[in-house]
């Protein structure tokens, strides 16, 4: 399945089995916590494009960049960018990734989803860099193995012990 990156702040409505968060109204609810439900309903979706991790030491350079995710580290600001943007800015990287979004609305309190997904991908010989968003989990896997990653995740869904939701 191919999609696009979600618009920041978009309200996202999920199945009735998951608790919901309405960003606009300010009500807080954290999403699904049951691991089996998360696994059978994760709906992995491939986001179009190629993505890279870069480090930016000069924070003032950020206005000309459009980071999709960021982490402040002692060595500098790590950001995930579209590969084309990193190339245009002359930034170096050593890992080109495909972006897979797990469409299930997972709680930040859920235990085991990251482990289950990363273990399944590791058993298939794939690295998996996970970014947890408020609404969804996002996996950055080797770009050349995107189809393999989707197949592994689909198999994990099918073997998780519950009918699909």
Backbone torsions as a table, in degrees:
resi	resn	phi	psi	omega
1	UNK	NA	134.6	-179.3
2	UNK	-115.3	139.4	179.7
3	UNK	-143.5	-167.0	176.3
4	UNK	-125.3	162.2	179.5
5	UNK	-64.8	140.8	-178.3
6	UNK	-68.9	151.4	174.7
7	UNK	-75.3	132.1	-178.9
8	UNK	-62.2	132.7	177.1
9	UNK	89.7	-3.4	-179.9
10	UNK	-69.2	129.8	175.0
11	UNK	-68.8	137.4	-174.7
12	UNK	-123.2	121.8	-178.3
13	UNK	-101.2	130.2	-177.9
14	UNK	-118.6	-177.7	-179.0
15	UNK	-62.8	161.3	-178.2
16	UNK	-68.3	-12.6	178.2
17	UNK	-76.8	-20.1	-179.8
18	UNK	-101.5	139.3	173.0
19	UNK	-70.6	154.9	-171.0
20	UNK	-117.1	158.8	173.0
21	UNK	-124.7	129.3	175.5
22	UNK	-108.8	101.1	-176.1
23	UNK	-62.5	-36.5	-176.2
24	UNK	-68.9	-44.0	-177.1
25	UNK	-82.4	-14.9	179.1
26	UNK	87.5	-0.3	177.9
27	UNK	-73.4	142.6	-176.4
28	UNK	-114.9	132.3	174.8
29	UNK	-154.6	140.0	-161.1
30	UNK	-96.7	-2.1	178.4
31	UNK	93.5	-174.9	-174.2
32	UNK	-74.1	139.9	177.8
33	UNK	-117.9	-17.7	-177.3
34	UNK	-73.7	117.5	-174.3
35	UNK	-59.7	-42.8	-179.2
36	UNK	-63.2	-41.1	178.1
37	UNK	-64.9	-42.4	178.3
38	UNK	-59.1	-45.0	-176.4
39	UNK	-67.7	-42.3	-177.7
40	UNK	-76.0	-17.5	-177.4
41	UNK	-118.7	22.8	-174.3
42	UNK	-71.2	-24.5	176.2
43	UNK	45.0	68.5	178.8
44	UNK	-63.8	134.4	-177.5
45	UNK	-130.6	125.0	179.1
46	UNK	-80.3	126.0	176.7
47	UNK	-88.3	134.0	-178.5
48	UNK	-64.8	140.1	173.7
49	UNK	117.3	179.6	176.0
50	UNK	-119.7	142.7	-173.4
51	UNK	-131.5	148.2	-178.6
52	UNK	-137.5	154.5	172.5
53	UNK	-99.2	131.7	174.6
54	UNK	-134.9	161.2	174.5
55	UNK	-112.0	133.3	178.8
56	UNK	-117.3	113.0	-179.7
57	UNK	-78.3	-32.6	-177.1
58	UNK	-98.6	102.1	-178.1
59	UNK	-60.7	-26.0	179.1
60	UNK	-64.6	-16.7	178.3
61	UNK	-78.5	-10.6	-177.3
62	UNK	-63.3	-35.7	-178.6
63	UNK	-55.2	-27.7	178.9
64	UNK	-89.2	-3.5	176.6
65	UNK	-105.7	156.9	177.8
66	UNK	-124.1	74.9	-175.9
67	UNK	-66.0	143.3	177.5
68	UNK	-92.9	-22.7	176.3
69	UNK	-159.2	155.0	179.4
70	UNK	-151.3	153.5	176.9
71	UNK	-142.4	129.8	175.7
72	UNK	-84.3	124.3	179.0
73	UNK	-126.1	159.8	179.7
74	UNK	-56.0	-31.5	-177.8
75	UNK	-80.4	-12.8	-177.9
76	UNK	147.6	-174.6	179.4
77	UNK	-91.3	117.3	175.4
78	UNK	-88.3	132.3	179.1
79	UNK	-132.7	151.5	172.5
80	UNK	-104.3	127.3	-178.0
81	UNK	-128.6	161.9	165.4
82	UNK	-64.1	138.2	-178.2
83	UNK	-55.4	-40.7	-178.8
84	UNK	-60.1	-38.9	-179.8
85	UNK	-68.8	-40.5	177.3
86	UNK	-63.2	-42.2	178.8
87	UNK	-62.0	-45.3	180.0
88	UNK	-63.0	-33.4	-179.2
89	UNK	-86.1	-3.4	179.8
90	UNK	71.4	26.7	-179.5
91	UNK	-88.2	144.6	-179.5
92	UNK	-95.0	152.3	178.8
93	UNK	-154.8	162.0	178.2
94	UNK	-130.2	9.1	-179.5
95	UNK	-141.3	120.4	176.0
96	UNK	-104.5	124.1	-171.5
97	UNK	-116.3	155.3	163.7
98	UNK	-98.2	148.6	-178.0
99	UNK	-109.5	121.8	177.2
100	UNK	-116.9	124.1	175.9
101	UNK	-100.1	129.9	172.1
102	UNK	-86.1	110.3	-171.4
103	UNK	-71.4	-14.6	177.7
104	UNK	-62.8	143.0	178.0
105	UNK	-84.9	98.1	-176.2
106	UNK	-96.1	144.6	176.1
107	UNK	-78.0	146.7	172.5
108	UNK	-67.5	-13.7	177.5
109	UNK	-91.3	-6.8	-177.9
110	UNK	-63.0	140.0	-178.9
111	UNK	-112.7	125.0	170.0
112	UNK	107.4	-16.5	-177.2
113	UNK	-64.7	-49.4	179.6
114	UNK	-59.4	-42.9	179.6
115	UNK	-63.0	-47.2	-177.9
116	UNK	-62.3	-44.6	-178.0
117	UNK	-69.0	-47.7	-177.9
118	UNK	-67.9	-34.1	177.1
119	UNK	-65.8	-44.8	179.3
120	UNK	-61.3	-42.4	179.2
121	UNK	-69.8	-39.4	178.0
122	UNK	-62.1	-40.6	178.6
123	UNK	-63.5	-22.5	176.1
124	UNK	-93.6	7.2	176.9
125	UNK	78.7	25.8	-178.1
126	UNK	-115.3	138.1	170.6
127	UNK	-75.7	156.5	-178.7
128	UNK	-147.6	114.4	177.3
129	UNK	-103.6	117.1	-172.1
130	UNK	-100.8	134.6	172.0
131	UNK	-119.7	119.4	177.8
132	UNK	-91.5	118.7	172.1
133	UNK	-96.9	171.8	179.3
134	UNK	-62.5	-39.1	-175.8
135	UNK	-96.8	-35.0	-171.9
136	UNK	-142.6	162.7	171.6
137	UNK	-101.3	145.3	-176.6
138	UNK	-126.7	135.1	-176.9
139	UNK	-116.5	129.6	173.3
140	UNK	-108.9	114.2	-174.7
141	UNK	-120.1	162.9	179.3
142	UNK	-53.6	128.4	-174.1
143	UNK	-56.3	-40.8	-178.7
144	UNK	-68.6	-8.3	-178.6
145	UNK	-118.5	21.8	-177.9
146	UNK	-57.5	-45.8	180.0
147	UNK	-64.1	-38.8	176.8
148	UNK	-62.0	-43.0	-179.7
149	UNK	-61.6	-44.2	178.7
150	UNK	-62.2	-39.9	179.2
151	UNK	-65.3	-41.3	178.3
152	UNK	-62.9	-44.4	-178.6
153	UNK	-67.2	-38.0	177.4
154	UNK	-64.5	-42.1	177.7
155	UNK	-63.0	-39.0	177.4
156	UNK	-62.5	-41.8	176.7
157	UNK	-60.0	-44.6	-175.2
158	UNK	-72.2	-21.7	-177.4
159	UNK	-105.8	15.1	-174.6
160	UNK	-88.8	0.9	169.1
161	UNK	92.7	2.1	177.4
162	UNK	-131.0	152.3	173.7
163	UNK	-67.2	150.8	179.8
164	UNK	-60.0	145.1	-179.3
165	UNK	-98.6	NA	NA
